[in-house]
Amino acid sequence: MKVIAFFSRLTIICNIAFLLFISLARKEAQKPVTQEPDIVVAVSYIKDVIITLGVGAIIINLIMCIVYGVVIIIGKQQLLPKWLAMINVLFLIFQFIYFFFR
């Protein structure tokens, strides 16, 4: 169960990166375009990590929610931190809305 707790915390970090990804996307969308559209702009390393974790958060979060479901079906849910699982499920719902219904 320590592995599940570790990956639950990793999922929270990815979910925070998802929120940062959304805020960066909105901030970038508000900037006026000053370059030609064919030029690729270099992204800093931190932004690159945030974008990668933010987009990958939906996959990691989906896998963790499936693991939560399996643990509940097996009957060992007392070993899971309930607040962590609930936050991850709420983030998964928000991510589905953001990526598929926006």
C-alpha positions, 0 to 999 in steps of 0.5 A: 500500500505504500506504492499506492500512497506514493503514486497518489501523491505523485498524482496530486503533483501532476494535478497541480501541474495541470492547474498551472498548465491551464493558467499558463495556457490562459496567460499565453492566449491573452498575449498579443501575437507579435511574431510570424505564425510559422516561427516556433517559440522556445519554452523554458524548462520549467514551463516544459515540465509543467506542460508535460505533467499537466497534459499527462495528468489525465492519464496518470489520474485515470490509472490511479482512480482505477486502482482506487476502484480495485482497492475498494472492491478488494476491501482494503480501502481503510489503507487509503487516505480518503481525502487524497482519493477524493481530490484525485477523483474530483480532479479527474472529473474536471480534467475530463470536462476540460479536455473533452467538453471544452 
